[in-house]
Amino acid sequence: MELGNTALHATGFVGPDITYHIHQWLSQNGQTGGIDVVQLAYNNILRRNGHLFAGKLSAIPVPGPLSGGSDLAPYAGAEIQVGEHRYQFDGMRWGASLSYVRPKLFVQAAWLGSNKEWSGAANYSQDTDKTLQWLVAYADANAPLEAGLFGSTGSFPLAEGGVDRYHTIAPYVQRDPGPHGIPGIFALYQWGYDANPGLLAPAAGGSMPTLRHPLFDSGMSPVSPTSAHSRAMTIEIFESLLHERALLGLRDEVTDDGLGTLTRSGNVDLDVIPFAKYDNVHLYLESGFMQGGGPVWRAMLWWAVPLGR
């Protein structure tokens, strides 16, 4: 059990064209917290349809549920591990992004580097995962439907030397809950390619698995597969309850790392505003499952106190 996570958020503007967002953990998982988000945005580009962000970004090119949903557990596809490379689609990383917004169109691209503390701000060396990430979507603010395509291309440094060059692409669709009990849905299917996923990870028993070389069939030492084609699928349905003071979500996910590991997992989530007069208090409850294991229970009480206007 983890108690006492405390964070400080600051958002606002510096003049008519510049806005900022800072999220600093004061305590996190029982330890001194780190910086989560620190970004500046310049909003007077392309007739104010463009927005340029720089810093440790929360404005990253992924569908909304992956970076800012109400579920406590992260989405499996956003953090799928392929060999040594763990993807971080939902992570806050240092870099820059450019967004272009029209009434029914949203386009965003970002160049992302380290996810570390302040020391990672200028770290774009060869030992840092570097990613060009992008998203194109139909997104009408006055309609309940959003559909689009997002992906990435990048390079990940391997522990034994060398680089894993990777690419991903994923179509997705999201629809808000409708009247007459029609639930909302978020669906995503992701393809990935890792050119050099590195050495295979140790098995559960602690021994290193082996691959047999087609010419030297010794099977005695771990080797790197030539490449891996990964896949991930997410389907989540959600429904608003209690006059839109609660949101119930049911999520089912399957990931395939392309190296022989197929995993199915899921969650049941409930986000509740328990006090009608205090909408800055949220209660999050979650039950998660994964094949081969028992249920996992999570809970979080979020109290956001505004300090200024």
Backbone torsions as a table, in degrees:
resi	resn	phi	psi	omega
1	MET	NA	137.0	179.2
2	GLU	-117.6	122.0	-176.5
3	LEU	-120.9	150.2	168.0
4	GLY	84.0	24.2	173.4
5	ASN	-67.1	128.2	-177.7
6	THR	-134.4	135.6	-178.0
7	ALA	-136.6	155.4	175.9
8	LEU	-117.9	122.1	175.4
9	HIS	-106.3	141.1	172.9
10	ALA	-137.4	125.2	176.6
11	THR	-134.3	147.6	179.0
12	GLY	173.7	-161.1	-177.4
13	PHE	-134.1	152.2	174.6
14	VAL	-122.0	93.1	-174.3
15	GLY	79.8	-177.5	-173.5
16	PRO	-75.9	-16.0	-171.4
17	ASP	-118.0	-8.7	-173.7
18	ILE	-120.2	128.8	175.6
19	THR	-121.9	162.1	-179.6
20	TYR	-139.1	157.5	176.0
21	HIS	-146.1	123.5	179.0
22	ILE	-127.9	132.9	175.3
23	HIS	-131.2	109.5	-178.9
24	GLN	-117.0	121.4	173.6
25	TRP	-74.4	125.4	174.2
26	LEU	-84.1	-39.4	171.0
27	SER	-142.3	140.5	-174.0
28	GLN	-149.1	121.0	178.0
29	ASN	54.5	39.2	177.6
30	GLY	79.1	7.5	-178.8
31	GLN	-130.4	170.6	175.1
32	THR	-62.0	132.3	-173.9
33	GLY	-79.6	164.2	178.6
34	GLY	-116.1	178.9	178.9
35	ILE	-79.0	129.4	-179.3
36	ASP	-101.5	-46.4	-179.5
37	VAL	-139.4	134.5	167.7
38	VAL	-149.8	102.5	-174.2
39	GLN	-137.7	145.2	171.4
40	LEU	-112.4	145.9	178.6
41	ALA	-130.2	133.4	172.8
42	TYR	-105.2	121.8	-165.4
43	ASN	-112.6	15.6	-179.6
44	ASN	-115.9	65.5	-179.8
45	ILE	-129.9	140.9	176.1
46	LEU	53.5	54.2	179.8
47	ARG	57.5	39.1	179.1
48	ARG	66.4	13.2	171.2
49	ASN	-88.7	-12.1	-179.0
50	GLY	-107.5	147.2	-178.9
51	HIS	-138.4	122.7	-179.0
52	LEU	-106.4	122.7	-178.3
53	PHE	-112.5	146.1	175.4
54	ALA	-146.8	144.6	179.8
55	GLY	129.7	-154.7	170.8
56	LYS	-90.1	107.5	-157.0
57	LEU	-92.5	140.4	160.8
58	SER	-98.5	-18.1	179.1
59	ALA	-85.0	77.8	-177.8
60	ILE	-113.0	149.0	-174.3
61	PRO	-78.4	79.5	173.0
62	VAL	-141.6	159.1	173.9
63	PRO	-57.6	148.5	-174.9
64	GLY	-50.5	-46.6	-178.2
65	PRO	-59.0	-30.2	-177.4
66	LEU	-70.1	-31.8	-175.6
67	SER	-109.0	-19.3	-175.4
68	GLY	-147.4	31.7	179.8
69	GLY	-80.0	176.6	-178.2
70	SER	-93.1	-4.5	178.5
71	ASP	-71.6	144.5	178.7
72	LEU	-78.2	-39.2	-179.3
73	ALA	-82.8	142.3	176.5
74	PRO	-69.4	161.2	176.5
75	TYR	-76.5	136.9	-173.1
76	ALA	-62.9	-42.6	-178.6
77	GLY	-65.9	-30.1	-179.3
78	ALA	-69.2	-22.8	-178.4
79	GLU	-125.5	27.2	-179.3
80	ILE	-60.5	139.7	178.3
81	GLN	-107.2	126.6	178.6
82	VAL	-119.9	103.3	-173.8
83	GLY	63.4	-124.4	177.9
84	GLU	-82.4	-16.2	-170.6
85	HIS	-91.8	116.3	171.7
86	ARG	-101.7	120.7	178.1
87	TYR	-68.5	153.9	-179.4
88	GLN	-139.5	55.9	178.9
89	PHE	-61.3	-32.2	-175.5
90	ASP	-97.1	6.0	-175.4
91	GLY	-88.2	149.8	174.0
92	MET	-81.6	122.8	-175.4
93	ARG	-134.2	152.8	177.0
94	TRP	-72.0	138.6	178.6
95	GLY	163.4	-154.2	-179.6
96	ALA	-144.2	147.2	178.2
97	SER	-141.3	153.8	178.3
98	LEU	-127.5	126.0	178.5
99	SER	-113.4	145.0	175.9
100	TYR	-129.7	122.5	-172.3
101	VAL	-122.5	126.9	172.6
102	ARG	-124.3	170.6	-176.5
103	PRO	-52.3	-34.1	-179.2
104	LYS	-130.3	18.0	-176.4
105	LEU	-137.5	136.5	175.2
106	PHE	-133.9	123.3	179.9
107	VAL	-128.3	135.7	-179.8
108	GLN	-148.1	142.0	175.0
109	ALA	-139.0	145.2	-177.5
110	ALA	-143.6	145.9	171.6
111	TRP	-109.6	118.0	-168.8
112	LEU	-124.6	144.4	179.1
113	GLY	-126.3	-121.8	-171.8
114	SER	-69.1	151.9	173.6
115	ASN	-107.4	13.0	-174.9
116	LYS	-81.7	-173.8	-178.3
117	GLU	-70.8	-154.4	-176.3
118	TRP	-57.3	-28.1	-179.5
119	SER	-64.4	-20.0	-179.4
120	GLY	-86.8	-3.0	-174.5
121	ALA	-61.2	-37.5	-177.9
122	ALA	-114.3	18.4	-177.2
123	ASN	-95.0	96.0	174.6
124	TYR	-122.6	36.1	-178.2
125	SER	-77.8	-179.4	-176.4
126	GLN	-68.4	-18.9	-179.4
127	ASP	-92.9	19.7	-179.6
128	THR	-119.3	135.6	173.8
129	ASP	-65.8	124.2	-179.2
130	LYS	-123.6	133.8	-171.5
131	THR	-137.6	135.9	164.9
132	LEU	-101.3	114.3	-174.3
133	GLN	-117.9	145.2	-174.3
134	TRP	-148.0	161.7	178.4
135	LEU	-154.1	138.2	173.5
136	VAL	-131.3	128.3	-174.6
137	ALA	-146.9	147.4	163.6
138	TYR	-83.5	118.8	-176.3
139	ALA	-147.8	100.4	178.6
140	ASP	-98.5	119.7	-178.1
141	ALA	-62.1	-20.7	-179.1
142	ASN	-99.4	8.2	-179.8
143	ALA	-126.4	152.5	-176.3
144	PRO	-82.5	-0.7	-172.1
145	LEU	-109.6	137.5	170.7
146	GLU	-134.5	135.0	178.9
147	ALA	-143.4	141.0	-177.3
148	GLY	-169.6	-167.7	-176.4
149	LEU	-139.9	133.5	174.9
150	PHE	-138.0	160.2	-177.5
151	GLY	-168.9	-173.9	-177.0
152	SER	-157.2	160.7	168.4
153	THR	-145.3	138.3	-175.8
154	GLY	-169.0	-172.5	-179.8
155	SER	-137.8	134.6	-178.0
156	PHE	-120.9	126.5	-179.5
157	PRO	-75.1	134.9	-179.5
158	LEU	-92.2	147.2	-176.7
159	ALA	-63.2	-35.2	-177.5
160	GLU	-88.6	5.4	-177.5
161	GLY	103.3	153.7	-177.4
162	GLY	94.2	179.0	-173.9
163	VAL	-135.9	140.4	171.7
164	ASP	-100.3	113.4	176.3
165	ARG	-94.9	127.8	-170.3
166	TYR	-130.9	157.9	177.9
167	HIS	-143.2	146.5	173.7
168	THR	-141.0	157.1	172.1
169	ILE	-151.5	142.6	-175.1
170	ALA	-152.4	119.2	168.1
171	PRO	-81.8	150.2	178.4
172	TYR	-148.8	161.4	175.0
173	VAL	-144.3	142.8	179.2
174	GLN	-140.0	133.3	177.5
175	ARG	-134.5	133.6	179.2
176	ASP	-71.6	156.1	174.5
177	PRO	-58.1	142.6	-178.5
178	GLY	-109.7	178.7	178.0
179	PRO	-70.5	168.9	176.3
180	HIS	62.0	32.5	174.4
181	GLY	75.8	15.4	178.0
182	ILE	-79.9	117.4	-176.2
183	PRO	-74.9	160.5	171.9
184	GLY	-84.4	168.1	-178.0
185	ILE	-147.4	144.9	169.4
186	PHE	-130.3	121.3	-177.8
187	ALA	-131.7	140.0	-176.1
188	LEU	-148.3	141.1	172.8
189	TYR	-133.2	122.9	-170.4
190	GLN	-119.8	131.6	172.1
191	TRP	-110.3	139.8	177.1
192	GLY	-135.7	153.7	177.5
193	TYR	-137.1	123.2	174.5
194	ASP	-114.5	117.2	-175.7
195	ALA	-68.8	-30.8	-178.3
196	ASN	-148.5	85.0	-174.8
197	PRO	-72.1	-1.6	177.3
198	GLY	86.3	-172.3	-180.0
199	LEU	-66.5	146.7	177.3
200	LEU	-67.1	144.3	-179.6
201	ALA	-71.3	154.8	177.2
202	PRO	-61.0	147.2	177.0
203	ALA	-71.7	174.1	-176.3
204	ALA	-60.6	-31.9	-179.7
205	GLY	-77.5	-5.7	177.4
206	GLY	102.8	-13.8	-179.1
207	SER	-88.1	151.8	-179.3
208	MET	-83.3	124.1	176.9
209	PRO	-67.2	157.6	-177.8
210	THR	-124.0	153.1	171.2
211	LEU	-115.9	144.6	-179.5
212	ARG	-93.6	126.0	178.7
213	HIS	-72.9	136.5	-176.0
214	PRO	-63.9	-21.6	179.9
215	LEU	-102.1	-39.4	-178.2
216	PHE	-114.9	88.0	-169.2
217	ASP	-84.5	58.1	-179.6
218	SER	-87.1	-37.6	-179.0
219	GLY	63.9	26.8	-173.3
220	MET	-102.3	-18.4	-175.4
221	SER	-134.1	148.1	178.7
222	PRO	-68.8	138.9	178.1
223	VAL	-131.7	165.2	-179.9
224	SER	-91.5	130.2	171.8
225	PRO	-64.7	154.3	-176.0
226	THR	-66.6	-37.6	-179.7
227	SER	-164.6	171.1	179.5
228	ALA	-144.2	134.5	175.3
229	HIS	-108.6	107.5	-177.4
230	SER	-99.3	161.2	177.5
231	ARG	-143.2	153.0	175.3
232	ALA	-149.8	139.6	179.5
233	MET	-131.4	136.3	177.2
234	THR	-132.0	132.3	169.8
235	ILE	-132.6	124.6	178.1
236	GLU	-134.9	131.7	173.3
237	ILE	-113.4	146.2	-178.4
238	PHE	-146.8	152.4	-175.9
239	GLU	-141.8	137.3	176.3
240	SER	-82.9	142.1	-177.4
241	LEU	-133.1	169.8	174.1
242	LEU	52.8	49.5	179.1
243	HIS	56.5	45.3	177.1
244	GLU	65.6	25.6	173.3
245	ARG	-100.6	2.7	177.8
246	ALA	-146.8	151.0	178.4
247	LEU	-133.4	122.0	178.8
248	LEU	-104.9	129.1	-179.2
249	GLY	-126.9	140.1	176.1
250	LEU	-124.8	119.2	-174.1
251	ARG	-122.3	136.7	175.9
252	ASP	-128.5	132.1	-176.2
253	GLU	-138.0	147.1	174.1
254	VAL	-134.2	133.1	175.1
255	THR	-126.7	145.0	176.7
256	ASP	-133.7	113.0	-175.0
257	ASP	-79.0	-1.3	-179.9
258	GLY	78.4	2.0	179.6
259	LEU	-119.4	15.2	176.8
260	GLY	103.9	1.7	179.8
261	THR	-106.0	112.7	178.0
262	LEU	-112.5	123.9	-174.0
263	THR	-129.0	135.0	174.1
264	ARG	-117.9	136.9	-179.1
265	SER	-148.4	170.1	179.4
266	GLY	-168.8	169.7	-179.0
267	ASN	-143.9	153.2	165.4
268	VAL	-120.2	121.1	-174.6
269	ASP	-123.7	143.6	174.6
270	LEU	-134.3	120.7	176.8
271	ASP	-110.7	120.7	-173.4
272	VAL	-127.4	137.6	165.7
273	ILE	-95.7	97.6	-169.3
274	PRO	-71.5	-23.9	-177.1
275	PHE	-118.9	119.1	-174.1
276	ALA	-61.2	-31.8	-176.6
277	LYS	-86.4	-8.2	-175.9
278	TYR	-129.0	83.1	-176.7
279	ASP	-79.3	2.5	174.9
280	ASN	-92.3	6.6	174.8
281	VAL	-110.7	121.8	179.7
282	HIS	-124.7	139.8	174.3
283	LEU	-113.3	124.0	-179.7
284	TYR	-113.0	127.8	177.7
285	LEU	-125.5	140.1	-177.4
286	GLU	-148.6	139.3	169.0
287	SER	-120.6	121.6	-178.5
288	GLY	-115.9	153.0	177.5
289	PHE	-139.8	156.2	175.2
290	MET	-147.1	143.1	-177.9
291	GLN	-57.8	136.8	-179.9
292	GLY	86.6	1.0	-179.0
293	GLY	-140.6	166.9	178.8
294	GLY	-83.4	177.4	-179.4
295	PRO	-69.4	152.1	176.3
296	VAL	-119.5	132.2	-177.3
297	TRP	-110.9	135.8	179.5
298	ARG	-135.6	149.3	176.2
299	ALA	-149.3	147.0	177.2
300	MET	-148.9	132.9	172.3
301	LEU	-105.8	118.8	-175.2
302	TRP	-110.7	117.6	178.6
303	TRP	-119.6	109.9	-179.1
304	ALA	-102.8	114.4	-175.9
305	VAL	-103.5	112.8	177.2
306	PRO	-70.8	133.0	-179.1
307	LEU	-104.7	-12.4	-179.6
308	GLY	-167.0	165.5	-179.0
309	ARG	-131.2	NA	NA
